[in-house]
């Protein structure tokens, strides 16, 4: 495959994003750089939110999951719609708190709501850790695209480093607004590309229509369309689907970068219109899973059995060179746009909520520069994680949702229950992360609630502990968010 087409797509988008970001704001303050000046209208807000839903997790990850497991890939149909229904209620509350108190990061919300700077530092560090894991997904995917486009002459390490540098380029100077421009380009390109590939998949695998691809796949691979799918030992049952989908829906708006996207909206109307229409993106998963089943019928074998490379390998094997060029360019943007926003959010939290409390005489410009430097460091950590892991994008994504879900009780109870206390939130975090990461506790949870998503179990325990400790430990009344 020629490198010219994907490179042209990425460079053109990057230059357009930088021009748009500098023309509109110049990102001379944290408010402009991190939340776009709080002026995003309906269309910009739509694309920047869609950019966080329609990612490499959605396209490369889900198609690979369909190829490897079958029915468990249907989790994609449920999670977006559930998340948007919840977002219709939650995001306006986050937006209102941000406007009222001048909040820039999620940790700002915890500091204001619970009156505890120390809690904001802890929450900020937890959020940064989850964001870096999510950046790993994007770097992993972009590395695959680079290696497909360039060939074996580029090593895995070189590909991961180039991927991280490209992400930094999108937001280092102009911030969130430049990423919003790139998100619009990426979404339009990838939807057209996925639908276009799907229109031609039937003839490439010996089927008579797109629906016939589903029929043939289920005939040749019994169990494909039912739970637990092609690999029963993986434990991906219907119970797993329900609990994992709930965990993803509850965690979607809890990611720190989703808080900053909510703060960036110009009005509540923009947020609610987005929540109403965003579930339409779930329809695109029909085509993504279709391509995964097509790859299965075609006998596609990705390098080293890598689930994340299934779609790229299938298109490279069965489609003309220009198609893989377009897919590579679009997939690169799928990784670059959300990856850059994730890095920006992690850096914003570090500057405002970790460094600033330790050195309160820093001005806004100094915090901005500290955040930019931190962003480079976080990109380096994500590269290291990429090089030391071989998990599927879906598995990495679910791990990130499980980690960030530990902050969900503090957010939801912060809006719903005035008795919630900072010490209760902290105790809940300790209990939740113990249930998630401490092997004996995790084993006990699997014994009591077999087949449940581990992240949801830990979140439930976290919530119970927050409520109990908040009731038992007297504290000053917290301000409402």
C-alpha positions as CSV (number, residue, x, y, z in Angstrom):
1,X,0.0,0.0,0.0
2,X,1.2,3.5,-0.8
3,X,1.9,5.7,2.1
4,X,1.0,8.9,0.2
5,X,-2.8,8.7,0.7
6,X,-3.0,8.2,4.5
7,X,-0.1,10.6,5.0
8,X,-2.0,13.3,3.0
9,X,-5.2,12.7,5.0
10,X,-3.4,13.1,8.3
11,X,-1.3,16.1,7.3
12,X,-4.2,18.0,5.8
13,X,-6.3,17.4,8.9
14,X,-3.5,18.4,11.2
15,X,-2.9,21.7,9.3
16,X,-6.6,22.5,9.2
17,X,-7.0,21.7,12.9
18,X,-4.0,24.0,13.8
19,X,-5.3,26.8,11.6
20,X,-8.8,26.5,13.0
21,X,-7.6,26.3,16.6
22,X,-5.3,29.3,16.3
23,X,-7.7,31.4,14.3
24,X,-10.5,31.1,16.8
25,X,-8.7,31.2,20.1
26,X,-4.9,30.9,20.0
27,X,-5.2,28.9,23.3
28,X,-3.4,31.6,25.4
29,X,-5.1,30.5,28.6
30,X,-6.0,27.3,30.4
31,X,-9.7,28.1,29.8
32,X,-9.1,28.4,26.0
33,X,-6.7,25.5,25.7
34,X,-8.5,23.0,27.9
35,X,-12.2,23.7,27.3
36,X,-12.3,25.7,24.1
37,X,-13.4,28.9,25.7
38,X,-16.7,27.3,26.7
39,X,-18.3,28.3,23.4
40,X,-18.9,25.1,21.4
41,X,-22.2,25.1,19.6
42,X,-24.3,22.2,18.6
43,X,-22.3,21.0,15.6
44,X,-18.8,21.3,17.1
45,X,-20.0,19.7,20.3
46,X,-21.6,16.9,18.3
47,X,-18.4,16.1,16.5
48,X,-16.1,16.4,19.5
49,X,-18.3,14.1,21.6
50,X,-18.7,11.6,18.7
51,X,-14.9,11.7,18.4
52,X,-14.8,10.1,21.9
53,X,-17.4,7.5,21.0
54,X,-16.4,6.6,17.4
55,X,-12.7,5.6,18.1
56,X,-10.4,2.8,17.3
57,X,-12.0,0.9,20.2
58,X,-15.3,1.1,18.2
59,X,-13.9,0.3,14.7
60,X,-10.8,-1.8,15.0
61,X,-11.6,-3.2,18.4
62,X,-15.2,-4.3,17.8
63,X,-14.5,-5.7,14.3
64,X,-11.7,-7.8,15.8
65,X,-13.9,-8.9,18.7
66,X,-16.6,-10.0,16.2
67,X,-13.9,-12.0,14.3
68,X,-12.6,-13.7,17.5
69,X,-15.7,-14.1,19.7
70,X,-18.8,-13.4,17.7
71,X,-21.9,-12.3,19.7
72,X,-20.0,-10.7,22.5
73,X,-19.2,-7.9,20.1
74,X,-22.8,-6.9,20.4
75,X,-21.9,-5.0,23.5
76,X,-21.2,-2.1,21.1
77,X,-25.0,-1.8,20.3
78,X,-26.0,-1.3,23.9
79,X,-23.3,0.9,25.5
80,X,-23.6,4.0,23.4
81,X,-27.4,4.3,23.7
82,X,-27.4,3.6,27.4
83,X,-24.6,6.2,27.9
84,X,-26.5,8.9,25.9
85,X,-29.7,8.4,27.9
86,X,-27.7,8.9,31.1
87,X,-25.7,11.8,29.6
88,X,-29.0,13.7,28.8
89,X,-29.5,14.0,32.6
90,X,-25.9,14.2,33.8
91,X,-24.0,16.3,31.4
92,X,-26.2,19.4,31.9
93,X,-25.5,19.2,35.6
94,X,-21.7,19.0,35.0
95,X,-22.0,22.0,32.6
96,X,-23.9,24.1,35.1
97,X,-21.4,23.4,37.8
98,X,-18.6,24.3,35.5
99,X,-20.2,27.6,34.5
100,X,-21.2,28.5,38.0
101,X,-17.7,27.9,39.6
102,X,-15.4,28.3,36.6
103,X,-14.3,24.7,36.6
104,X,-11.8,23.4,34.0
105,X,-11.1,19.8,35.1
106,X,-13.0,17.0,36.7
107,X,-10.8,17.3,39.8
108,X,-11.9,20.9,40.1
109,X,-15.4,19.6,40.5
110,X,-14.4,17.3,43.3
111,X,-12.5,20.1,45.0
112,X,-15.5,22.4,44.8
113,X,-18.3,20.0,45.6
114,X,-16.6,18.3,48.6
115,X,-14.5,21.3,49.8
116,X,-11.3,19.2,49.8
117,X,-8.3,20.0,47.8
118,X,-6.6,16.8,48.9
119,X,-9.5,14.7,47.4
120,X,-9.0,16.6,44.1
121,X,-5.4,15.6,44.1
122,X,-6.2,11.9,44.6
123,X,-9.1,12.0,42.1
124,X,-6.8,13.8,39.6
125,X,-4.1,11.1,39.9
126,X,-6.7,8.3,39.5
127,X,-8.1,10.1,36.5
128,X,-4.7,10.6,34.9
129,X,-4.0,6.8,35.3
130,X,-7.2,5.8,33.6
131,X,-6.7,8.4,30.8
132,X,-3.2,7.1,30.1
133,X,-4.5,3.5,29.8
134,X,-7.1,4.8,27.3
135,X,-4.4,6.6,25.4
136,X,-2.7,3.3,25.1
137,X,-5.6,2.1,23.0
138,X,-5.1,4.9,20.5
139,X,-1.3,4.4,20.3
140,X,-1.7,0.7,19.8
141,X,-4.1,1.2,16.9
142,X,-2.1,4.0,15.3
143,X,1.0,1.8,15.5
144,X,-0.7,-0.9,13.6
145,X,-1.8,1.5,10.9
146,X,1.7,2.9,10.6
147,X,3.2,-0.6,10.3
148,X,0.7,-1.6,7.7
149,X,1.3,1.6,5.7
150,X,5.1,1.7,5.9
151,X,5.9,-2.0,6.1
152,X,8.3,-4.1,8.2
153,X,11.0,-1.5,7.9
154,X,9.4,0.4,10.8
155,X,9.7,-1.3,14.2
156,X,6.9,-1.5,16.8
157,X,8.8,1.0,19.0
158,X,9.3,3.5,16.2
159,X,5.6,3.2,15.2
160,X,4.5,3.8,18.8
161,X,6.8,6.9,19.2
162,X,5.5,8.4,15.9
163,X,2.0,7.8,16.9
164,X,2.5,9.6,20.2
165,X,4.3,12.5,18.5
166,X,1.4,12.9,16.1
167,X,-1.1,13.0,18.9
168,X,0.9,15.7,20.7
169,X,0.9,17.8,17.5
170,X,-2.9,18.0,17.4
171,X,-3.4,19.7,20.7
172,X,0.0,20.9,22.0
173,X,-0.4,24.4,20.6
174,X,-4.1,25.1,20.0
175,X,-5.8,22.8,22.5
176,X,-9.3,21.4,22.4
177,X,-10.7,23.5,19.6
178,X,-8.2,22.1,17.1
179,X,-9.1,18.6,18.1
180,X,-12.8,19.4,17.5
181,X,-12.0,20.4,13.9
182,X,-10.1,17.1,13.4
183,X,-13.0,15.2,15.0
184,X,-15.4,16.5,12.3
185,X,-13.1,15.4,9.5
186,X,-12.5,12.0,11.0
187,X,-16.2,11.2,11.7
188,X,-17.4,12.0,8.1
189,X,-14.5,10.2,6.5
190,X,-14.8,7.0,8.6
191,X,-18.6,6.7,8.3
192,X,-18.4,7.0,4.6
193,X,-15.5,4.5,4.5
194,X,-17.1,1.9,6.8
195,X,-20.4,2.0,4.8
196,X,-18.5,1.9,1.5
197,X,-16.4,-1.2,2.6
198,X,-19.6,-2.9,3.8
199,X,-21.4,-2.4,0.5
200,X,-18.7,-4.5,-1.2
201,X,-18.1,-7.1,1.5
202,X,-20.7,-9.7,0.3
203,X,-19.1,-10.3,-3.1
204,X,-15.7,-10.7,-1.5
205,X,-16.8,-13.5,0.8
206,X,-19.2,-15.3,-1.5
207,X,-22.4,-14.0,0.0
208,X,-25.4,-12.6,-1.9
209,X,-26.0,-9.5,0.4
210,X,-24.9,-7.9,3.6
211,X,-27.5,-9.8,5.6
212,X,-26.4,-13.0,3.9
213,X,-22.9,-12.5,5.4
214,X,-24.5,-12.8,8.8
215,X,-26.3,-16.0,7.8
216,X,-23.2,-17.6,6.2
217,X,-21.1,-16.8,9.2
218,X,-23.5,-18.4,11.6
219,X,-23.8,-21.5,9.4
220,X,-20.1,-22.0,9.1
221,X,-19.3,-21.1,12.7
222,X,-21.9,-22.5,15.0
223,X,-22.5,-20.5,18.1
224,X,-21.2,-17.3,16.5
225,X,-24.5,-15.4,17.0
226,X,-25.4,-16.7,20.5
227,X,-23.8,-16.1,23.8
228,X,-21.1,-17.0,25.0
229,X,-20.0,-16.9,21.3
230,X,-17.1,-18.8,19.7
231,X,-15.0,-19.1,22.8
232,X,-17.2,-20.2,25.7
233,X,-14.2,-20.5,28.0
234,X,-13.7,-16.7,27.8
235,X,-16.8,-16.2,30.0
236,X,-18.4,-13.6,27.7
237,X,-22.0,-14.6,28.6
238,X,-25.3,-12.7,28.4
239,X,-24.7,-11.8,32.1
240,X,-21.3,-10.3,31.2
241,X,-22.9,-8.3,28.3
242,X,-25.5,-6.7,30.6
243,X,-23.1,-5.9,33.4
244,X,-20.3,-4.7,31.1
245,X,-22.7,-2.5,29.1
246,X,-24.0,-0.9,32.4
247,X,-20.4,-0.3,33.6
248,X,-19.5,1.3,30.3
249,X,-22.6,3.5,30.3
250,X,-22.0,4.6,33.9
251,X,-18.4,5.3,33.2
252,X,-18.6,7.1,29.9
253,X,-19.3,10.6,31.3
254,X,-17.0,10.0,34.3
255,X,-13.8,10.0,32.3
256,X,-12.0,13.3,33.0
257,X,-12.0,14.4,29.4
258,X,-15.7,14.0,29.1
259,X,-16.1,16.5,32.0
260,X,-14.0,18.9,30.0
261,X,-16.1,18.3,26.9
262,X,-19.2,19.1,28.9
263,X,-17.6,22.3,30.2
264,X,-16.8,23.3,26.5
265,X,-20.5,23.4,25.5
266,X,-21.9,26.9,24.8
267,X,-25.4,25.9,26.1
268,X,-27.4,23.2,27.7
269,X,-29.4,22.9,24.4
270,X,-26.2,21.8,22.6
271,X,-25.7,19.1,25.2
272,X,-29.2,17.7,25.1
273,X,-29.4,17.8,21.3
274,X,-26.2,15.7,21.2
275,X,-27.6,13.2,23.8
276,X,-30.8,12.8,21.7
277,X,-29.1,12.2,18.3
278,X,-25.8,10.6,19.3
279,X,-27.3,7.1,19.7
280,X,-27.6,7.1,15.9
281,X,-23.9,6.2,15.9
282,X,-24.9,2.8,17.3
283,X,-26.2,2.0,13.9
284,X,-22.7,2.1,12.4
285,X,-21.8,-1.0,14.5
286,X,-24.0,-3.1,12.2
287,X,-21.4,-2.4,9.5
288,X,-18.4,-2.8,11.8
289,X,-19.5,-6.2,13.0
290,X,-20.4,-7.1,9.5
291,X,-16.8,-6.5,8.4
292,X,-15.6,-8.6,11.3
293,X,-17.8,-11.5,10.3
294,X,-16.7,-11.0,6.7
295,X,-13.1,-11.3,7.7
296,X,-13.9,-14.5,9.5
297,X,-15.6,-15.9,6.3
298,X,-12.6,-14.8,4.3
299,X,-10.2,-16.7,6.5
300,X,-8.3,-13.5,7.4
301,X,-5.3,-14.2,9.6
302,X,-3.8,-11.0,11.1
303,X,-0.2,-10.9,12.1
304,X,0.5,-12.9,15.3
305,X,-3.3,-13.4,15.6
306,X,-3.7,-9.8,16.7
307,X,-7.4,-9.0,17.1
308,X,-6.7,-5.3,16.7
309,X,-5.4,-5.8,13.1
310,X,-8.2,-7.9,11.7
311,X,-10.0,-5.2,9.8
312,X,-6.8,-3.7,8.4
313,X,-5.6,-7.1,7.3
314,X,-9.0,-8.0,5.7
315,X,-9.2,-4.9,3.7
316,X,-5.5,-5.2,2.7
317,X,-6.2,-8.8,1.5
318,X,-9.5,-8.3,-0.3
319,X,-9.9,-4.6,-1.4
320,X,-8.0,-2.4,-3.9
321,X,-4.9,-0.4,-2.7
322,X,-6.8,2.9,-2.6
323,X,-9.4,1.4,-0.1
324,X,-6.7,0.4,2.4
325,X,-5.1,3.8,1.9
326,X,-8.4,5.6,2.8
327,X,-9.0,3.2,5.7
328,X,-5.5,3.7,7.0
329,X,-5.9,7.5,6.9
330,X,-9.3,7.4,8.6
331,X,-8.1,4.9,11.2
332,X,-5.1,7.1,12.0
333,X,-7.5,10.0,12.7
334,X,-9.7,7.6,14.8
335,X,-6.7,7.3,17.0
336,X,-5.2,10.8,16.8
337,X,-8.3,12.8,17.7
338,X,-9.4,11.0,20.9
339,X,-5.8,10.3,21.9
340,X,-4.9,14.0,21.7
341,X,-8.0,15.0,23.8
342,X,-7.1,12.3,26.4
343,X,-3.6,13.6,26.7
344,X,-4.8,17.2,26.9
345,X,-7.2,16.3,29.8
346,X,-4.5,14.4,31.7
347,X,-2.1,17.3,31.3
348,X,-4.8,19.8,32.4
349,X,-5.5,17.8,35.6
350,X,-1.8,17.5,36.4
351,X,-1.2,21.3,36.0
352,X,-4.3,22.6,37.8
353,X,-4.9,19.9,40.4
354,X,-1.6,18.3,41.2
355,X,1.1,21.0,40.6
356,X,-0.9,24.1,41.4
357,X,-1.9,23.0,45.0
358,X,1.7,22.4,45.7
359,X,2.9,25.8,44.3
360,X,0.0,28.2,44.6
361,X,2.0,31.2,43.3
362,X,2.0,29.8,39.7
363,X,0.2,32.0,37.2
364,X,-2.2,30.8,34.6
365,X,0.5,31.0,31.9
366,X,2.9,28.9,34.0
367,X,0.2,26.3,34.7
368,X,-0.4,26.1,30.9
369,X,3.2,25.4,30.2
370,X,3.5,22.8,33.0
371,X,0.5,21.1,31.5
372,X,2.0,21.0,28.1
373,X,5.2,19.5,29.4
374,X,3.3,16.9,31.4
375,X,1.4,15.9,28.3
376,X,4.7,14.9,26.7
377,X,5.5,12.7,29.7
378,X,2.1,11.1,29.7
379,X,2.5,10.2,26.0
380,X,5.8,8.5,26.9
381,X,4.1,6.4,29.6
382,X,1.4,5.4,27.1
383,X,4.0,4.3,24.6
384,X,5.7,2.1,27.2
385,X,2.3,0.5,28.1
386,X,1.7,-0.1,24.4
387,X,5.1,-1.9,24.0
388,X,4.5,-4.1,27.0
389,X,0.9,-5.3,26.3
390,X,-0.7,-7.5,23.7
391,X,-4.3,-7.3,24.8
392,X,-7.2,-6.5,22.4
393,X,-8.4,-2.9,22.2
394,X,-11.8,-3.9,23.7
395,X,-10.1,-5.6,26.7
396,X,-7.9,-2.5,27.3
397,X,-11.0,-0.3,26.9
398,X,-13.0,-2.3,29.4
399,X,-10.1,-2.1,31.9
400,X,-10.0,1.7,31.5
401,X,-13.8,1.9,32.1
402,X,-13.4,-0.3,35.2
403,X,-10.7,2.0,36.6
404,X,-12.5,5.3,35.9
405,X,-15.7,3.8,37.2
406,X,-14.3,4.1,40.7
407,X,-14.9,7.9,40.4
408,X,-18.5,7.4,39.4
409,X,-20.0,7.2,43.0
410,X,-18.4,10.5,43.9
411,X,-19.9,12.2,40.8
412,X,-23.4,10.8,41.0
413,X,-23.8,11.1,44.7
414,X,-22.3,14.6,44.5
415,X,-25.3,15.7,42.5
416,X,-27.9,13.5,44.1
417,X,-27.1,13.3,47.8
418,X,-26.1,16.3,50.0
419,X,-24.8,14.0,52.7
420,X,-21.9,12.6,50.6
421,X,-18.6,13.5,52.2
422,X,-15.1,13.7,51.0
423,X,-13.8,11.1,53.4
424,X,-16.6,8.8,52.2
425,X,-15.6,9.2,48.6
426,X,-12.0,8.4,49.5
427,X,-13.0,5.3,51.5
428,X,-15.1,4.2,48.5
429,X,-12.1,4.7,46.2
430,X,-9.9,2.5,48.4
431,X,-12.6,-0.3,48.6
432,X,-13.3,-0.1,44.9
433,X,-9.7,-0.3,43.8
434,X,-9.1,-3.1,46.2
435,X,-12.0,-5.1,44.8
436,X,-10.7,-4.4,41.3
437,X,-6.9,-4.9,41.7
438,X,-6.3,-7.0,44.8
439,X,-6.3,-10.7,43.7
440,X,-8.0,-12.2,46.8
441,X,-10.8,-9.6,46.6
442,X,-11.2,-10.0,42.9
443,X,-11.4,-13.8,43.3
444,X,-14.0,-13.4,46.0
445,X,-16.1,-11.1,43.8
446,X,-15.9,-13.7,40.9
447,X,-17.1,-16.4,43.3
448,X,-20.1,-14.4,44.6
449,X,-21.1,-12.8,41.3
450,X,-19.8,-15.1,38.5
451,X,-19.9,-13.8,35.0
452,X,-20.4,-10.2,36.2
453,X,-18.2,-7.5,34.8
454,X,-15.5,-6.9,37.5
455,X,-15.7,-3.1,37.1
456,X,-19.4,-3.0,37.9
457,X,-18.9,-5.1,41.0
458,X,-16.2,-2.8,42.2
459,X,-18.3,0.2,41.5
460,X,-21.3,-1.2,43.5
461,X,-19.0,-1.9,46.5
462,X,-17.5,1.6,46.2
463,X,-21.0,3.2,46.3
464,X,-22.0,1.3,49.4
465,X,-18.8,2.3,51.2
466,X,-19.2,6.0,50.2
467,X,-22.7,6.0,51.6
468,X,-21.9,4.2,54.8
469,X,-18.9,6.3,55.7
470,X,-20.6,9.5,54.8
471,X,-23.4,8.6,57.2
472,X,-21.1,7.5,60.0
473,X,-18.4,10.2,59.9
474,X,-19.6,13.7,60.8
475,X,-18.3,16.5,58.5
476,X,-19.2,20.0,57.5
477,X,-22.0,20.3,55.0
478,X,-20.6,20.2,51.5
479,X,-21.5,22.8,48.9
480,X,-23.9,21.5,46.2
481,X,-22.6,21.3,42.6
